[in-house]
Amino acid sequence: MARLCGVAQPSVFKWLTRGKVLPAEFVLKVEAATGVSRHDLRPDIYPIEDPRTSPPHGGTPTPEGPSEPQPQPSGVDPIESARA
């Protein structure tokens, strides 16, 4: 593991004995080399996505429906307020 991550063996020993987690910068490399899912290695930064709430094809979720226009106070020019 130390060789894979490019760190000294005592660093890996500290991760194991002190209850520390695999540093984020090594997660994808370890996943590729071992086949252990990133979700299992660091569920705090790679949670398992709920397919009911995830957008198709890995896109960014969008709010349901069009957004409501923000009301402008009466007597205020919307162009001038945008410049402010």
N, C-alpha and C positions, 0 to 999 in steps of 0.2 A: 504494500500500500504506500509506503514511504517513497519507493522508487517511482511508482505511478504518479504520485502527486508532486514529486520533485522536492520533497522535504526530508529532513533528517528523521530517522526512526524514533528518536525520543519525542518528536512532535506527535506522531501517531499514537505513541504510548500515552501521552498526556490526554489526547482526545478520548481514549478509551477509559483510562483510570480516573480521570477527573470529571467524567460525565459530560464532557464537552461534545458538541456535535461536529460533524464534518464541515469545515469551512465552505461557504457558498461557492468560492471560486474553483473548488475541486469536484463539485457534485456532478456536473455533466461529463467530465473526464472519467470519473469512477463509474458512472452509469454506462458509458460506452465500452469500457474495458471489462466490466464484470457482468453486465446485464441486470444489475440490481436497479430497480426503478428509482428515478429521482424523487418520486412520491414517498418511497420507503426510506430513502436516505435523508431527506429534509422535508417532511410534510409541512413544516412551518412556512417554507418559501415556495414549495411546489405542491399545493393541495390538490387532491383529486377533484376534478371539476364535475359538477352535477350536470348531466346532459340535458336536463330539463331547463336549466338557466343559461347554458353555454350557447353562444351563437353557432350556427353551422359553419363548417370549414375554418374554425379557429379565429373568426373575426372578433371585433370588439363589440360587446353588447351595446345595444341602443335602447333608449327608453321607449316604452310603448306609446305609439301615437305621436302626432306632431306636438312640438312644444308650444306653450301658450306665450303670446307676445306680452312683454312686460308693459304695464300701463305707464304712460308718461303723465307727470303732474300737469295740470292745466296751466297754460301760459308759458310752457317751456318748449323751446324749439328742439326737436329730437336731434337735429344735426349738431347744434351747438352743444347739447349735453353730451353727445358722443365725443366731441373734441376735448371736453374737460377732463 
